[in-house]
Amino acid sequence: MNENLEKLFRRIKYPKQTVQFSDLPLLMKQFAYHLPFENVDIMINRTTSLEYDALCNKMIHNKRGGLCYELNPLFFNTLQ
């Protein structure tokens, strides 16, 4: 497992190291509870890259939330 994924699982308090199909409801719930919707960047007119590393930096390392078009790609990459 890569470092970003380990940190994401800790951030969202996901109790496992892997994701099986049966784990999706729990993963989605933890993701929604611990990674909030946040529109601060839009309010201060700051653009954010949608690259995986930039999303990880914002939401995992800096412990911020994200917009829907930031949260969804992060979740997608988590599933890959």
mmCIF file of the N, C-alpha and C atoms, coordinates in Angstrom:
data_MODEL
# 
_entry.id   MODEL 
# 
loop_
_atom_site.group_PDB 
_atom_site.id 
_atom_site.type_symbol 
_atom_site.label_atom_id 
_atom_site.label_alt_id 
_atom_site.label_comp_id 
_atom_site.label_asym_id 
_atom_site.label_entity_id 
_atom_site.label_seq_id 
_atom_site.pdbx_PDB_ins_code 
_atom_site.Cartn_x 
_atom_site.Cartn_y 
_atom_site.Cartn_z 
_atom_site.occupancy 
_atom_site.B_iso_or_equiv 
_atom_site.pdbx_formal_charge 
_atom_site.auth_seq_id 
_atom_site.auth_comp_id 
_atom_site.auth_asym_id 
_atom_site.auth_atom_id 
_atom_site.pdbx_PDB_model_num 
ATOM 1   N N  . MET A 1 1  ? 0.851   -1.167 0.000   1.00 0.00 ? 1  MET A N  1 
ATOM 2   C CA . MET A 1 1  ? 0.000   0.000  0.000   1.00 0.00 ? 1  MET A CA 1 
ATOM 3   C C  . MET A 1 1  ? 0.902   1.238  0.000   1.00 0.00 ? 1  MET A C  1 
ATOM 4   N N  . ASN A 1 2  ? 0.526   2.231  -0.804  1.00 0.00 ? 2  ASN A N  1 
ATOM 5   C CA . ASN A 1 2  ? 1.373   3.425  -0.852  1.00 0.00 ? 2  ASN A CA 1 
ATOM 6   C C  . ASN A 1 2  ? 1.116   4.340  0.348   1.00 0.00 ? 2  ASN A C  1 
ATOM 7   N N  . GLU A 1 3  ? 2.038   5.256  0.548   1.00 0.00 ? 3  GLU A N  1 
ATOM 8   C CA . GLU A 1 3  ? 1.999   6.135  1.725   1.00 0.00 ? 3  GLU A CA 1 
ATOM 9   C C  . GLU A 1 3  ? 0.746   6.999  1.777   1.00 0.00 ? 3  GLU A C  1 
ATOM 10  N N  . ASN A 1 4  ? 0.326   7.557  0.631   1.00 0.00 ? 4  ASN A N  1 
ATOM 11  C CA . ASN A 1 4  ? -0.877  8.398  0.613   1.00 0.00 ? 4  ASN A CA 1 
ATOM 12  C C  . ASN A 1 4  ? -2.110  7.606  1.009   1.00 0.00 ? 4  ASN A C  1 
ATOM 13  N N  . LEU A 1 5  ? -2.202  6.378  0.534   1.00 0.00 ? 5  LEU A N  1 
ATOM 14  C CA . LEU A 1 5  ? -3.358  5.550  0.870   1.00 0.00 ? 5  LEU A CA 1 
ATOM 15  C C  . LEU A 1 5  ? -3.380  5.217  2.356   1.00 0.00 ? 5  LEU A C  1 
ATOM 16  N N  . GLU A 1 6  ? -2.233  4.914  2.920   1.00 0.00 ? 6  GLU A N  1 
ATOM 17  C CA . GLU A 1 6  ? -2.157  4.653  4.363   1.00 0.00 ? 6  GLU A CA 1 
ATOM 18  C C  . GLU A 1 6  ? -2.607  5.880  5.160   1.00 0.00 ? 6  GLU A C  1 
ATOM 19  N N  . LYS A 1 7  ? -2.132  7.056  4.774   1.00 0.00 ? 7  LYS A N  1 
ATOM 20  C CA . LYS A 1 7  ? -2.504  8.285  5.474   1.00 0.00 ? 7  LYS A CA 1 
ATOM 21  C C  . LYS A 1 7  ? -3.983  8.603  5.290   1.00 0.00 ? 7  LYS A C  1 
ATOM 22  N N  . LEU A 1 8  ? -4.509  8.346  4.094   1.00 0.00 ? 8  LEU A N  1 
ATOM 23  C CA . LEU A 1 8  ? -5.943  8.569  3.859   1.00 0.00 ? 8  LEU A CA 1 
ATOM 24  C C  . LEU A 1 8  ? -6.764  7.666  4.757   1.00 0.00 ? 8  LEU A C  1 
ATOM 25  N N  . PHE A 1 9  ? -6.408  6.379  4.837   1.00 0.00 ? 9  PHE A N  1 
ATOM 26  C CA . PHE A 1 9  ? -7.154  5.449  5.681   1.00 0.00 ? 9  PHE A CA 1 
ATOM 27  C C  . PHE A 1 9  ? -7.099  5.874  7.146   1.00 0.00 ? 9  PHE A C  1 
ATOM 28  N N  . ARG A 1 10 ? -5.957  6.389  7.588   1.00 0.00 ? 10 ARG A N  1 
ATOM 29  C CA . ARG A 1 10 ? -5.877  6.904  8.964   1.00 0.00 ? 10 ARG A CA 1 
ATOM 30  C C  . ARG A 1 10 ? -6.762  8.143  9.118   1.00 0.00 ? 10 ARG A C  1 
ATOM 31  N N  . ARG A 1 11 ? -6.727  9.031  8.122   1.00 0.00 ? 11 ARG A N  1 
ATOM 32  C CA . ARG A 1 11 ? -7.513  10.276 8.196   1.00 0.00 ? 11 ARG A CA 1 
ATOM 33  C C  . ARG A 1 11 ? -9.005  9.989  8.299   1.00 0.00 ? 11 ARG A C  1 
ATOM 34  N N  . ILE A 1 12 ? -9.475  9.012  7.527   1.00 0.00 ? 12 ILE A N  1 
ATOM 35  C CA . ILE A 1 12 ? -10.912 8.726  7.523   1.00 0.00 ? 12 ILE A CA 1 
ATOM 36  C C  . ILE A 1 12 ? -11.292 7.627  8.521   1.00 0.00 ? 12 ILE A C  1 
ATOM 37  N N  . LYS A 1 13 ? -10.291 7.178  9.287   1.00 0.00 ? 13 LYS A N  1 
ATOM 38  C CA . LYS A 1 13 ? -10.514 6.147  10.309  1.00 0.00 ? 13 LYS A CA 1 
ATOM 39  C C  . LYS A 1 13 ? -11.093 4.846  9.714   1.00 0.00 ? 13 LYS A C  1 
ATOM 40  N N  . TYR A 1 14 ? -10.563 4.494  8.544   1.00 0.00 ? 14 TYR A N  1 
ATOM 41  C CA . TYR A 1 14 ? -10.947 3.233  7.905   1.00 0.00 ? 14 TYR A CA 1 
ATOM 42  C C  . TYR A 1 14 ? -10.131 2.126  8.563   1.00 0.00 ? 14 TYR A C  1 
ATOM 43  N N  . PRO A 1 15 ? -10.777 1.110  9.146   1.00 0.00 ? 15 PRO A N  1 
ATOM 44  C CA . PRO A 1 15 ? -10.071 0.152  9.997   1.00 0.00 ? 15 PRO A CA 1 
ATOM 45  C C  . PRO A 1 15 ? -9.309  -0.961 9.276   1.00 0.00 ? 15 PRO A C  1 
ATOM 46  N N  . LYS A 1 16 ? -9.343  -0.985 7.944   1.00 0.00 ? 16 LYS A N  1 
ATOM 47  C CA . LYS A 1 16 ? -8.702  -2.085 7.220   1.00 0.00 ? 16 LYS A CA 1 
ATOM 48  C C  . LYS A 1 16 ? -7.562  -1.569 6.358   1.00 0.00 ? 16 LYS A C  1 
ATOM 49  N N  . GLN A 1 17 ? -6.789  -2.486 5.795   1.00 0.00 ? 17 GLN A N  1 
ATOM 50  C CA . GLN A 1 17 ? -5.678  -2.110 4.914   1.00 0.00 ? 17 GLN A CA 1 
ATOM 51  C C  . GLN A 1 17 ? -6.024  -2.317 3.448   1.00 0.00 ? 17 GLN A C  1 
ATOM 52  N N  . THR A 1 18 ? -7.106  -3.038 3.185   1.00 0.00 ? 18 THR A N  1 
ATOM 53  C CA . THR A 1 18 ? -7.551  -3.299 1.819   1.00 0.00 ? 18 THR A CA 1 
ATOM 54  C C  . THR A 1 18 ? -9.033  -2.988 1.710   1.00 0.00 ? 18 THR A C  1 
ATOM 55  N N  . VAL A 1 19 ? -9.513  -2.936 0.482   1.00 0.00 ? 19 VAL A N  1 
ATOM 56  C CA . VAL A 1 19 ? -10.935 -2.692 0.243   1.00 0.00 ? 19 VAL A CA 1 
ATOM 57  C C  . VAL A 1 19 ? -11.479 -3.831 -0.611  1.00 0.00 ? 19 VAL A C  1 
ATOM 58  N N  . GLN A 1 20 ? -12.441 -4.529 -0.070  1.00 0.00 ? 20 GLN A N  1 
ATOM 59  C CA . GLN A 1 20 ? -13.174 -5.551 -0.808  1.00 0.00 ? 20 GLN A CA 1 
ATOM 60  C C  . GLN A 1 20 ? -14.519 -4.951 -1.211  1.00 0.00 ? 20 GLN A C  1 
ATOM 61  N N  . PHE A 1 21 ? -15.187 -5.596 -2.148  1.00 0.00 ? 21 PHE A N  1 
ATOM 62  C CA . PHE A 1 21 ? -16.480 -5.090 -2.596  1.00 0.00 ? 21 PHE A CA 1 
ATOM 63  C C  . PHE A 1 21 ? -17.441 -4.916 -1.424  1.00 0.00 ? 21 PHE A C  1 
ATOM 64  N N  . SER A 1 22 ? -17.427 -5.838 -0.505  1.00 0.00 ? 22 SER A N  1 
ATOM 65  C CA . SER A 1 22 ? -18.336 -5.774 0.650   1.00 0.00 ? 22 SER A CA 1 
ATOM 66  C C  . SER A 1 22 ? -17.985 -4.624 1.601   1.00 0.00 ? 22 SER A C  1 
ATOM 67  N N  . ASP A 1 23 ? -16.780 -4.064 1.478   1.00 0.00 ? 23 ASP A N  1 
ATOM 68  C CA . ASP A 1 23 ? -16.345 -2.957 2.333   1.00 0.00 ? 23 ASP A CA 1 
ATOM 69  C C  . ASP A 1 23 ? -16.753 -1.585 1.793   1.00 0.00 ? 23 ASP A C  1 
ATOM 70  N N  . LEU A 1 24 ? -17.270 -1.510 0.572   1.00 0.00 ? 24 LEU A N  1 
ATOM 71  C CA . LEU A 1 24 ? -17.574 -0.216 -0.039  1.00 0.00 ? 24 LEU A CA 1 
ATOM 72  C C  . LEU A 1 24 ? -18.508 0.660  0.789   1.00 0.00 ? 24 LEU A C  1 
ATOM 73  N N  . PRO A 1 25 ? -19.600 0.125  1.360   1.00 0.00 ? 25 PRO A N  1 
ATOM 74  C CA . PRO A 1 25 ? -20.451 1.005  2.176   1.00 0.00 ? 25 PRO A CA 1 
ATOM 75  C C  . PRO A 1 25 ? -19.699 1.654  3.349   1.00 0.00 ? 25 PRO A C  1 
ATOM 76  N N  . LEU A 1 26 ? -18.849 0.882  4.017   1.00 0.00 ? 26 LEU A N  1 
ATOM 77  C CA . LEU A 1 26 ? -18.072 1.433  5.126   1.00 0.00 ? 26 LEU A CA 1 
ATOM 78  C C  . LEU A 1 26 ? -17.075 2.477  4.621   1.00 0.00 ? 26 LEU A C  1 
ATOM 79  N N  . LEU A 1 27 ? -16.382 2.183  3.539   1.00 0.00 ? 27 LEU A N  1 
ATOM 80  C CA . LEU A 1 27 ? -15.418 3.132  2.988   1.00 0.00 ? 27 LEU A CA 1 
ATOM 81  C C  . LEU A 1 27 ? -16.102 4.433  2.581   1.00 0.00 ? 27 LEU A C  1 
ATOM 82  N N  . MET A 1 28 ? -17.251 4.330  1.936   1.00 0.00 ? 28 MET A N  1 
ATOM 83  C CA . MET A 1 28 ? -17.982 5.532  1.524   1.00 0.00 ? 28 MET A CA 1 
ATOM 84  C C  . MET A 1 28 ? -18.432 6.345  2.734   1.00 0.00 ? 28 MET A C  1 
ATOM 85  N N  . LYS A 1 29 ? -18.905 5.666  3.762   1.00 0.00 ? 29 LYS A N  1 
ATOM 86  C CA . LYS A 1 29 ? -19.355 6.358  4.971   1.00 0.00 ? 29 LYS A CA 1 
ATOM 87  C C  . LYS A 1 29 ? -18.190 7.074  5.648   1.00 0.00 ? 29 LYS A C  1 
ATOM 88  N N  . GLN A 1 30 ? -17.076 6.387  5.805   1.00 0.00 ? 30 GLN A N  1 
ATOM 89  C CA . GLN A 1 30 ? -15.909 6.996  6.450   1.00 0.00 ? 30 GLN A CA 1 
ATOM 90  C C  . GLN A 1 30 ? -15.387 8.171  5.628   1.00 0.00 ? 30 GLN A C  1 
ATOM 91  N N  . PHE A 1 31 ? -15.379 8.038  4.333   1.00 0.00 ? 31 PHE A N  1 
ATOM 92  C CA . PHE A 1 31 ? -14.931 9.100  3.435   1.00 0.00 ? 31 PHE A CA 1 
ATOM 93  C C  . PHE A 1 31 ? -15.819 10.330 3.608   1.00 0.00 ? 31 PHE A C  1 
ATOM 94  N N  . ALA A 1 32 ? -17.134 10.116 3.610   1.00 0.00 ? 32 ALA A N  1 
ATOM 95  C CA . ALA A 1 32 ? -18.077 11.242 3.734   1.00 0.00 ? 32 ALA A CA 1 
ATOM 96  C C  . ALA A 1 32 ? -18.021 11.890 5.123   1.00 0.00 ? 32 ALA A C  1 
ATOM 97  N N  . TYR A 1 33 ? -17.846 11.112 6.165   1.00 0.00 ? 33 TYR A N  1 
ATOM 98  C CA . TYR A 1 33 ? -17.813 11.650 7.526   1.00 0.00 ? 33 TYR A CA 1 
ATOM 99  C C  . TYR A 1 33 ? -16.548 12.440 7.838   1.00 0.00 ? 33 TYR A C  1 
ATOM 100 N N  . HIS A 1 34 ? -15.425 12.036 7.256   1.00 0.00 ? 34 HIS A N  1 
ATOM 101 C CA . HIS A 1 34 ? -14.140 12.602 7.667   1.00 0.00 ? 34 HIS A CA 1 
ATOM 102 C C  . HIS A 1 34 ? -13.468 13.504 6.637   1.00 0.00 ? 34 HIS A C  1 
ATOM 103 N N  . LEU A 1 35 ? -13.990 13.565 5.417   1.00 0.00 ? 35 LEU A N  1 
ATOM 104 C CA . LEU A 1 35 ? -13.481 14.486 4.404   1.00 0.00 ? 35 LEU A CA 1 
ATOM 105 C C  . LEU A 1 35 ? -14.631 15.411 4.001   1.00 0.00 ? 35 LEU A C  1 
ATOM 106 N N  . PRO A 1 36 ? -14.763 16.532 4.677   1.00 0.00 ? 36 PRO A N  1 
ATOM 107 C CA . PRO A 1 36 ? -15.928 17.384 4.464   1.00 0.00 ? 36 PRO A CA 1 
ATOM 108 C C  . PRO A 1 36 ? -15.894 18.141 3.140   1.00 0.00 ? 36 PRO A C  1 
ATOM 109 N N  . PHE A 1 37 ? -17.082 18.523 2.691   1.00 0.00 ? 37 PHE A N  1 
ATOM 110 C CA . PHE A 1 37 ? -17.187 19.449 1.570   1.00 0.00 ? 37 PHE A CA 1 
ATOM 111 C C  . PHE A 1 37 ? -16.672 20.793 2.058   1.00 0.00 ? 37 PHE A C  1 
ATOM 112 N N  . GLU A 1 38 ? -15.834 21.419 1.254   1.00 0.00 ? 38 GLU A N  1 
ATOM 113 C CA . GLU A 1 38 ? -15.253 22.707 1.631   1.00 0.00 ? 38 GLU A CA 1 
ATOM 114 C C  . GLU A 1 38 ? -15.115 23.561 0.373   1.00 0.00 ? 38 GLU A C  1 
ATOM 115 N N  . ASN A 1 39 ? -15.584 24.802 0.431   1.00 0.00 ? 39 ASN A N  1 
ATOM 116 C CA . ASN A 1 39 ? -15.484 25.678 -0.736  1.00 0.00 ? 39 ASN A CA 1 
ATOM 117 C C  . ASN A 1 39 ? -14.661 26.940 -0.457  1.00 0.00 ? 39 ASN A C  1 
ATOM 118 N N  . VAL A 1 40 ? -13.747 26.855 0.482   1.00 0.00 ? 40 VAL A N  1 
ATOM 119 C CA . VAL A 1 40 ? -12.917 28.004 0.846   1.00 0.00 ? 40 VAL A CA 1 
ATOM 120 C C  . VAL A 1 40 ? -12.104 28.499 -0.342  1.00 0.00 ? 40 VAL A C  1 
ATOM 121 N N  . ASP A 1 41 ? -11.525 27.570 -1.106  1.00 0.00 ? 41 ASP A N  1 
ATOM 122 C CA . ASP A 1 41 ? -10.702 27.980 -2.251  1.00 0.00 ? 41 ASP A CA 1 
ATOM 123 C C  . ASP A 1 41 ? -11.501 28.792 -3.272  1.00 0.00 ? 41 ASP A C  1 
ATOM 124 N N  . ILE A 1 42 ? -12.744 28.443 -3.489  1.00 0.00 ? 42 ILE A N  1 
ATOM 125 C CA . ILE A 1 42 ? -13.584 29.194 -4.426  1.00 0.00 ? 42 ILE A CA 1 
ATOM 126 C C  . ILE A 1 42 ? -13.839 30.595 -3.882  1.00 0.00 ? 42 ILE A C  1 
ATOM 127 N N  . MET A 1 43 ? -14.085 30.690 -2.586  1.00 0.00 ? 43 MET A N  1 
ATOM 128 C CA . MET A 1 43 ? -14.386 31.994 -1.987  1.00 0.00 ? 43 MET A CA 1 
ATOM 129 C C  . MET A 1 43 ? -13.192 32.939 -2.052  1.00 0.00 ? 43 MET A C  1 
ATOM 130 N N  . ILE A 1 44 ? -11.976 32.401 -2.005  1.00 0.00 ? 44 ILE A N  1 
ATOM 131 C CA . ILE A 1 44 ? -10.793 33.272 -2.075  1.00 0.00 ? 44 ILE A CA 1 
ATOM 132 C C  . ILE A 1 44 ? -10.157 33.252 -3.467  1.00 0.00 ? 44 ILE A C  1 
ATOM 133 N N  . ASN A 1 45 ? -10.885 32.690 -4.432  1.00 0.00 ? 45 ASN A N  1 
ATOM 134 C CA . ASN A 1 45 ? -10.475 32.698 -5.838  1.00 0.00 ? 45 ASN A CA 1 
ATOM 135 C C  . ASN A 1 45 ? -9.138  31.982 -6.060  1.00 0.00 ? 45 ASN A C  1 
ATOM 136 N N  . ARG A 1 46 ? -8.943  30.857 -5.392  1.00 0.00 ? 46 ARG A N  1 
ATOM 137 C CA . ARG A 1 46 ? -7.727  30.056 -5.540  1.00 0.00 ? 46 ARG A CA 1 
ATOM 138 C C  . ARG A 1 46 ? -8.069  28.806 -6.344  1.00 0.00 ? 46 ARG A C  1 
ATOM 139 N N  . THR A 1 47 ? -7.272  28.515 -7.338  1.00 0.00 ? 47 THR A N  1 
ATOM 140 C CA . THR A 1 47 ? -7.484  27.294 -8.110  1.00 0.00 ? 47 THR A CA 1 
ATOM 141 C C  . THR A 1 47 ? -6.615  26.181 -7.540  1.00 0.00 ? 47 THR A C  1 
ATOM 142 N N  . THR A 1 48 ? -7.133  24.971 -7.629  1.00 0.00 ? 48 THR A N  1 
ATOM 143 C CA . THR A 1 48 ? -6.422  23.806 -7.130  1.00 0.00 ? 48 THR A CA 1 
ATOM 144 C C  . THR A 1 48 ? -6.289  22.804 -8.259  1.00 0.00 ? 48 THR A C  1 
ATOM 145 N N  . SER A 1 49 ? -5.132  22.211 -8.374  1.00 0.00 ? 49 SER A N  1 
ATOM 146 C CA . SER A 1 49 ? -4.909  21.171 -9.372  1.00 0.00 ? 49 SER A CA 1 
ATOM 147 C C  . SER A 1 49 ? -5.735  19.945 -9.017  1.00 0.00 ? 49 SER A C  1 
ATOM 148 N N  . LEU A 1 50 ? -6.200  19.259 -10.042 1.00 0.00 ? 50 LEU A N  1 
ATOM 149 C CA . LEU A 1 50 ? -6.946  18.023 -9.821  1.00 0.00 ? 50 LEU A CA 1 
ATOM 150 C C  . LEU A 1 50 ? -6.058  16.790 -9.948  1.00 0.00 ? 50 LEU A C  1 
ATOM 151 N N  . GLU A 1 51 ? -4.760  17.003 -10.004 1.00 0.00 ? 51 GLU A N  1 
ATOM 152 C CA . GLU A 1 51 ? -3.825  15.881 -10.012 1.00 0.00 ? 51 GLU A CA 1 
ATOM 153 C C  . GLU A 1 51 ? -3.886  15.169 -8.664  1.00 0.00 ? 51 GLU A C  1 
ATOM 154 N N  . TYR A 1 52 ? -3.698  13.864 -8.693  1.00 0.00 ? 52 TYR A N  1 
ATOM 155 C CA . TYR A 1 52 ? -3.806  13.052 -7.479  1.00 0.00 ? 52 TYR A CA 1 
ATOM 156 C C  . TYR A 1 52 ? -2.906  13.561 -6.359  1.00 0.00 ? 52 TYR A C  1 
ATOM 157 N N  . ASP A 1 53 ? -1.662  13.892 -6.669  1.00 0.00 ? 53 ASP A N  1 
ATOM 158 C CA . ASP A 1 53 ? -0.735  14.361 -5.637  1.00 0.00 ? 53 ASP A CA 1 
ATOM 159 C C  . ASP A 1 53 ? -1.198  15.670 -5.003  1.00 0.00 ? 53 ASP A C  1 
ATOM 160 N N  . ALA A 1 54 ? -1.760  16.574 -5.808  1.00 0.00 ? 54 ALA A N  1 
ATOM 161 C CA . ALA A 1 54 ? -2.265  17.842 -5.274  1.00 0.00 ? 54 ALA A CA 1 
ATOM 162 C C  . ALA A 1 54 ? -3.481  17.612 -4.377  1.00 0.00 ? 54 ALA A C  1 
ATOM 163 N N  . LEU A 1 55 ? -4.343  16.688 -4.771  1.00 0.00 ? 55 LEU A N  1 
ATOM 164 C CA . LEU A 1 55 ? -5.519  16.377 -3.950  1.00 0.00 ? 55 LEU A CA 1 
ATOM 165 C C  . LEU A 1 55 ? -5.099  15.742 -2.626  1.00 0.00 ? 55 LEU A C  1 
ATOM 166 N N  . CYS A 1 56 ? -4.124  14.846 -2.698  1.00 0.00 ? 56 CYS A N  1 
ATOM 167 C CA . CYS A 1 56 ? -3.609  14.225 -1.467  1.00 0.00 ? 56 CYS A CA 1 
ATOM 168 C C  . CYS A 1 56 ? -2.987  15.277 -0.557  1.00 0.00 ? 56 CYS A C  1 
ATOM 169 N N  . ASN A 1 57 ? -2.230  16.177 -1.145  1.00 0.00 ? 57 ASN A N  1 
ATOM 170 C CA . ASN A 1 57 ? -1.597  17.219 -0.359  1.00 0.00 ? 57 ASN A CA 1 
ATOM 171 C C  . ASN A 1 57 ? -2.638  18.074 0.359   1.00 0.00 ? 57 ASN A C  1 
ATOM 172 N N  . LYS A 1 58 ? -3.683  18.454 -0.354  1.00 0.00 ? 58 LYS A N  1 
ATOM 173 C CA . LYS A 1 58 ? -4.720  19.315 0.231   1.00 0.00 ? 58 LYS A CA 1 
ATOM 174 C C  . LYS A 1 58 ? -5.526  18.585 1.306   1.00 0.00 ? 58 LYS A C  1 
ATOM 175 N N  . MET A 1 59 ? -6.049  17.411 0.958   1.00 0.00 ? 59 MET A N  1 
ATOM 176 C CA . MET A 1 59 ? -7.031  16.782 1.836   1.00 0.00 ? 59 MET A CA 1 
ATOM 177 C C  . MET A 1 59 ? -6.450  15.793 2.834   1.00 0.00 ? 59 MET A C  1 
ATOM 178 N N  . ILE A 1 60 ? -5.304  15.220 2.533   1.00 0.00 ? 60 ILE A N  1 
ATOM 179 C CA . ILE A 1 60 ? -4.713  14.251 3.460   1.00 0.00 ? 60 ILE A CA 1 
ATOM 180 C C  . ILE A 1 60 ? -3.636  14.921 4.312   1.00 0.00 ? 60 ILE A C  1 
ATOM 181 N N  . HIS A 1 61 ? -2.656  15.513 3.651   1.00 0.00 ? 61 HIS A N  1 
ATOM 182 C CA . HIS A 1 61 ? -1.524  16.085 4.391   1.00 0.00 ? 61 HIS A CA 1 
ATOM 183 C C  . HIS A 1 61 ? -1.897  17.381 5.115   1.00 0.00 ? 61 HIS A C  1 
ATOM 184 N N  . ASN A 1 62 ? -2.710  18.238 4.458   1.00 0.00 ? 62 ASN A N  1 
ATOM 185 C CA . ASN A 1 62 ? -3.107  19.504 5.087   1.00 0.00 ? 62 ASN A CA 1 
ATOM 186 C C  . ASN A 1 62 ? -4.419  19.395 5.854   1.00 0.00 ? 62 ASN A C  1 
ATOM 187 N N  . LYS A 1 63 ? -5.017  18.208 5.849   1.00 0.00 ? 63 LYS A N  1 
ATOM 188 C CA . LYS A 1 63 ? -6.235  17.911 6.628   1.00 0.00 ? 63 LYS A CA 1 
ATOM 189 C C  . LYS A 1 63 ? -7.377  18.889 6.342   1.00 0.00 ? 63 LYS A C  1 
ATOM 190 N N  . ARG A 1 64 ? -7.580  19.160 5.057   1.00 0.00 ? 64 ARG A N  1 
ATOM 191 C CA . ARG A 1 64 ? -8.680  20.023 4.639   1.00 0.00 ? 64 ARG A CA 1 
ATOM 192 C C  . ARG A 1 64 ? -9.744  19.173 3.977   1.00 0.00 ? 64 ARG A C  1 
ATOM 193 N N  . GLY A 1 65 ? -10.857 19.796 3.645   1.00 0.00 ? 65 GLY A N  1 
ATOM 194 C CA . GLY A 1 65 ? -11.900 19.153 2.863   1.00 0.00 ? 65 GLY A CA 1 
ATOM 195 C C  . GLY A 1 65 ? -11.698 19.486 1.401   1.00 0.00 ? 65 GLY A C  1 
ATOM 196 N N  . GLY A 1 66 ? -12.726 19.241 0.603   1.00 0.00 ? 66 GLY A N  1 
ATOM 197 C CA . GLY A 1 66 ? -12.615 19.518 -0.816  1.00 0.00 ? 66 GLY A CA 1 
ATOM 198 C C  . GLY A 1 66 ? -13.974 19.752 -1.449  1.00 0.00 ? 66 GLY A C  1 
ATOM 199 N N  . LEU A 1 67 ? -13.916 20.211 -2.666  1.00 0.00 ? 67 LEU A N  1 
ATOM 200 C CA . LEU A 1 67 ? -15.117 20.373 -3.466  1.00 0.00 ? 67 LEU A CA 1 
ATOM 201 C C  . LEU A 1 67 ? -15.503 19.021 -4.052  1.00 0.00 ? 67 LEU A C  1 
ATOM 202 N N  . CYS A 1 68 ? -16.738 18.919 -4.573  1.00 0.00 ? 68 CYS A N  1 
ATOM 203 C CA . CYS A 1 68 ? -17.186 17.631 -5.112  1.00 0.00 ? 68 CYS A CA 1 
ATOM 204 C C  . CYS A 1 68 ? -16.263 17.131 -6.214  1.00 0.00 ? 68 CYS A C  1 
ATOM 205 N N  . TYR A 1 69 ? -15.772 18.049 -7.055  1.00 0.00 ? 69 TYR A N  1 
ATOM 206 C CA . TYR A 1 69 ? -14.891 17.611 -8.142  1.00 0.00 ? 69 TYR A CA 1 
ATOM 207 C C  . TYR A 1 69 ? -13.461 17.350 -7.675  1.00 0.00 ? 69 TYR A C  1 
ATOM 208 N N  . GLU A 1 70 ? -13.194 17.530 -6.397  1.00 0.00 ? 70 GLU A N  1 
ATOM 209 C CA . GLU A 1 70 ? -11.923 17.123 -5.796  1.00 0.00 ? 70 GLU A CA 1 
ATOM 210 C C  . GLU A 1 70 ? -12.103 15.829 -4.994  1.00 0.00 ? 70 GLU A C  1 
ATOM 211 N N  . LEU A 1 71 ? -13.206 15.733 -4.270  1.00 0.00 ? 71 LEU A N  1 
ATOM 212 C CA . LEU A 1 71 ? -13.469 14.553 -3.447  1.00 0.00 ? 71 LEU A CA 1 
ATOM 213 C C  . LEU A 1 71 ? -13.699 13.302 -4.303  1.00 0.00 ? 71 LEU A C  1 
ATOM 214 N N  . ASN A 1 72 ? -14.450 13.456 -5.372  1.00 0.00 ? 72 ASN A N  1 
ATOM 215 C CA . ASN A 1 72 ? -14.766 12.292 -6.208  1.00 0.00 ? 72 ASN A CA 1 
ATOM 216 C C  . ASN A 1 72 ? -13.530 11.688 -6.868  1.00 0.00 ? 72 ASN A C  1 
ATOM 217 N N  . PRO A 1 73 ? -12.612 12.477 -7.456  1.00 0.00 ? 73 PRO A N  1 
ATOM 218 C CA . PRO A 1 73 ? -11.401 11.860 -8.008  1.00 0.00 ? 73 PRO A CA 1 
ATOM 219 C C  . PRO A 1 73 ? -10.521 11.206 -6.931  1.00 0.00 ? 73 PRO A C  1 
ATOM 220 N N  . LEU A 1 74 ? -10.488 11.797 -5.742  1.00 0.00 ? 74 LEU A N  1 
ATOM 221 C CA . LEU A 1 74 ? -9.701  11.186 -4.661  1.00 0.00 ? 74 LEU A CA 1 
ATOM 222 C C  . LEU A 1 74 ? -10.291 9.833  -4.296  1.00 0.00 ? 74 LEU A C  1 
ATOM 223 N N  . PHE A 1 75 ? -11.623 9.748  -4.229  1.00 0.00 ? 75 PHE A N  1 
ATOM 224 C CA . PHE A 1 75 ? -12.272 8.474  -3.933  1.00 0.00 ? 75 PHE A CA 1 
ATOM 225 C C  . PHE A 1 75 ? -12.014 7.471  -5.062  1.00 0.00 ? 75 PHE A C  1 
ATOM 226 N N  . PHE A 1 76 ? -12.115 7.917  -6.308  1.00 0.00 ? 76 PHE A N  1 
ATOM 227 C CA . PHE A 1 76 ? -11.846 7.057  -7.448  1.00 0.00 ? 76 PHE A CA 1 
ATOM 228 C C  . PHE A 1 76 ? -10.446 6.480  -7.388  1.00 0.00 ? 76 PHE A C  1 
ATOM 229 N N  . ASN A 1 77 ? -9.468  7.340  -7.122  1.00 0.00 ? 77 ASN A N  1 
ATOM 230 C CA . ASN A 1 77 ? -8.086  6.868  -7.031  1.00 0.00 ? 77 ASN A CA 1 
ATOM 231 C C  . ASN A 1 77 ? -7.884  5.927  -5.854  1.00 0.00 ? 77 ASN A C  1 
ATOM 232 N N  . THR A 1 78 ? -8.624  6.121  -4.786  1.00 0.00 ? 78 THR A N  1 
ATOM 233 C CA . THR A 1 78 ? -8.551  5.221  -3.637  1.00 0.00 ? 78 THR A CA 1 
ATOM 234 C C  . THR A 1 78 ? -9.008  3.824  -4.049  1.00 0.00 ? 78 THR A C  1 
ATOM 235 N N  . LEU A 1 79 ? -10.031 3.758  -4.869  1.00 0.00 ? 79 LEU A N  1 
ATOM 236 C CA . LEU A 1 79 ? -10.550 2.458  -5.299  1.00 0.00 ? 79 LEU A CA 1 
ATOM 237 C C  . LEU A 1 79 ? -9.621  1.763  -6.277  1.00 0.00 ? 79 LEU A C  1 
ATOM 238 N N  . GLN A 1 80 ? -8.833  2.529  -7.001  1.00 0.00 ? 80 GLN A N  1 
ATOM 239 C CA . GLN A 1 80 ? -7.899  1.888  -7.941  1.00 0.00 ? 80 GLN A CA 1 
ATOM 240 C C  . GLN A 1 80 ? -6.799  1.278  -7.144  1.00 0.00 ? 80 GLN A C  1 
# 
